[in-house]
């Protein structure tokens, strides 16, 4: 961040080394058109969520604007005045104070946090995710605006346009501005880096932990003639899409943690007079291409990881509940209707070798043999079926081995 260090901030500025100058220009020249291309591409991809799509679109927009500001700062840091006092005063406060650049950077950071929250709700609280999309969108963009403007607005107070030049405004505002800057020296690294880092790490830790577990889906099947009523089904494509988006966004957060740390450390050390801190110096300007590198890398991550077209494979499930027979294809993991069902299943399978897996006309096989023969990652279904009328089954619980599925049948 570009706060005023009265002892050295506006001293003579050393020229930027040529290699640094061209490197910074190259990054921005790649980032601007590529972000535009990815923006158009995402706009034509169906991700199954309005919030996710909008957040990725605005991420490209914020990153593109950040690259544009960084490019102008490197190519033409002076950015001449217009000759009109009012316009030059606005230009002094908005441009030369670095308000514009850091506003877009903060918008990009807060958009990343909202993207992480979007992944958390989509993966962990999927049952309510699709029902409140409009509310989530409004909350996200309200928080982005409030957070970014609040943190960046202090820059507007740092410079004042007097005598046809932009000068520090300490003398005009007095000691209260110095006190505000001292508070900001602590608040800026915390609010713009450390706290977002902690939030992102916590959120993605939770999301990745959930995605590592077997897929949990709830189905209730009640036999009423031939009707089957599924509840809370989540398809294979939705889970794969959630994984892809989570990988992409978590990689984006990692880049944020790496690329922004230089500027935060340089500002913190400089504002406390531990090192020389001057706006426009090579060390200071190095923070802009470094921070902007993530804006270029984001789009490559999105292109590589986010699926561009819907998966062709769909969950195909066929139920036939006549005479106690059930056939299911492409099985997935399903959760239990009641907490004690898992215990009931394990106790039943452990009772005896005579607890058979039975299908009409099929050879019997013991439960123990089945569970020891299945690979660890075998996809199975564990259902609870309430059968109201079956002549061919013995009363009580039986476990059926049908199409590589495990079914609990209860009266």
Residue pairs with C-beta under 8 A, 6 or more apart in sequence:
1 98
1 102
1 155
1 184
1 188
1 192
1 263
1 267
2 97
2 98
2 102
2 155
2 158
2 267
2 279
2 284
3 154
3 155
3 158
3 181
3 184
3 185
3 188
3 267
3 271
4 158
4 168
4 170
4 181
5 270
5 271
5 273
5 277
5 278
6 168
6 170
7 273
8 276
8 277
8 278
9 168
9 277
9 278
9 279
10 168
10 278
10 279
11 278
13 278
13 279
13 280
13 281
14 281
14 282
15 282
16 24
16 74
16 282
16 285
17 282
20 282
20 285
20 286
20 289
21 74
23 289
24 70
24 71
24 74
24 285
24 288
24 289
25 71
25 74
25 75
27 67
27 70
27 289
27 292
27 293
27 296
28 67
28 68
28 70
28 71
28 74
28 289
28 292
29 71
30 296
31 63
31 64
31 67
31 292
31 295
31 296
31 299
32 64
32 67
32 68
32 71
34 296
34 299
34 300
35 60
35 61
35 63
35 64
35 67
35 295
35 296
35 298
35 299
36 60
36 64
37 299
38 60
38 299
38 302
38 303
39 57
39 60
39 61
39 64
41 303
41 308
42 53
42 56
42 57
42 60
42 302
42 306
43 53
43 57
45 53
45 306
45 307
45 308
45 309
46 310
47 53
47 56
47 241
47 245
47 306
48 238
48 241
49 118
49 122
49 129
49 130
49 133
50 133
50 137
51 118
51 133
51 136
51 137
51 140
52 115
52 118
52 122
52 245
54 137
55 111
55 114
55 115
55 118
55 140
56 115
56 302
56 306
58 107
58 111
58 141
58 144
59 108
59 111
59 112
59 115
59 252
59 298
60 298
60 299
60 302
62 104
62 107
62 108
62 111
62 295
63 108
63 294
63 295
63 296
63 298
63 299
64 295
65 104
66 101
66 104
66 105
66 108
66 291
66 292
66 295
67 292
67 295
67 296
69 100
69 101
69 104
70 101
70 288
70 289
70 291
70 292
72 79
73 98
73 101
73 285
73 288
74 285
74 288
74 289
77 280
77 285
79 91
79 95
79 96
81 87
81 88
81 91
81 164
82 88
82 91
85 161
88 161
88 164
89 161
92 159
92 160
92 161
92 166
93 99
93 155
93 156
93 159
93 160
93 161
94 100
94 156
96 159
96 166
97 155
97 156
97 158
97 159
98 155
98 279
99 152
99 153
99 155
99 156
101 288
102 151
102 152
102 155
103 148
103 149
103 152
105 291
106 147
106 148
106 151
106 152
106 192
107 144
107 148
108 295
109 192
109 196
109 256
109 260
110 143
110 144
110 147
110 148
110 196
111 140
111 144
112 196
112 200
112 249
112 252
112 253
112 256
113 196
113 199
113 200
114 140
114 143
114 144
115 249
115 252
116 199
116 200
116 203
116 204
116 207
116 249
116 253
117 140
117 203
118 136
118 140
119 203
119 204
119 207
119 242
119 245
119 246
119 249
120 203
120 206
120 207
121 128
121 129
121 136
122 129
122 242
122 245
123 207
123 210
123 211
123 242
123 246
124 206
124 207
124 210
126 234
127 232
151 188
151 191
151 192
154 180
154 181
154 184
157 169
157 173
157 177
157 180
158 168
158 169
158 177
158 181
159 166
159 167
159 168
159 169
160 166
160 167
160 168
160 169
160 172
161 167
169 177
170 177
170 178
181 271
185 267
185 268
185 271
185 272
188 264
188 267
189 264
189 267
189 268
192 260
192 264
193 260
193 261
193 264
196 256
197 257
200 253
200 256
200 257
201 253
204 246
204 249
204 250
204 253
207 246
207 250
208 246
208 250
211 239
211 242
211 243
211 246
214 333
215 234
215 239
215 332
215 333
216 333
216 334
216 335
217 232
217 233
217 234
217 332
217 333
217 334
217 335
218 231
218 232
218 334
218 335
218 337
219 230
219 231
219 232
219 233
219 334
219 383
220 229
220 230
220 231
220 337
220 384
221 228
221 229
221 230
221 319
221 321
221 383
221 384
221 385
221 386
222 228
222 229
222 386
222 388
223 321
223 385
223 386
223 387
223 388
223 389
224 388
226 320
226 321
226 322
228 319
228 321
230 317
233 315
235 314
235 315
236 311
236 313
236 314
236 315
236 330
236 332
237 310
237 311
237 313
237 314
240 307
240 311
241 307
241 311
244 305
244 306
244 307
245 305
245 306
247 305
248 301
248 302
248 304
248 305
248 306
251 301
251 305
252 294
252 297
252 298
252 301
255 293
255 294
255 297
255 298
255 301
256 294
258 294
259 290
259 291
259 292
259 293
259 294
260 290
260 291
260 294
262 286
262 287
262 290
262 291
263 287
263 290
263 291
266 275
266 277
266 283
266 284
266 287
267 277
269 275
269 277
270 276
270 277
271 277
276 283
277 284
278 284
313 330
315 330
315 332
316 329
316 330
317 328
317 329
317 330
318 327
318 328
318 329
319 326
319 327
319 328
320 326
320 327
321 385
321 387
323 360
323 390
323 391
323 392
324 360
324 387
324 390
324 392
324 393
324 400
324 409
325 359
325 360
325 402
326 383
326 385
326 400
326 402
326 405
326 407
327 402
327 403
328 381
328 402
328 403
328 405
329 403
331 379
331 380
331 381
331 403
331 404
331 405
332 379
332 381
333 379
333 380
333 381
333 382
334 381
334 382
334 383
335 382
336 342
336 382
336 384
337 384
338 384
341 382
341 384
341 408
344 397
344 408
345 382
345 399
345 406
345 408
348 355
348 367
348 397
348 399
349 355
349 367
349 368
349 371
349 399
350 368
353 366
353 368
354 366
355 366
355 367
355 399
356 364
356 365
356 366
356 367
356 398
357 364
357 365
357 366
357 367
357 370
357 399
357 400
357 401
358 364
358 398
358 400
358 401
359 400
359 401
359 402
360 392
362 401
365 401
367 399
370 401
370 406
374 380
378 404
379 404
380 404
380 405
380 406
381 405
381 406
381 407
382 406
382 407
382 408
383 405
383 407
383 408
384 408
384 410
385 407
385 408
385 409
385 410
386 410
386 411
387 393
387 409
387 410
387 411
393 409
395 411
396 411
397 408
397 409
397 410
398 409
399 406
399 407
399 408
399 409
400 406
400 407
400 409
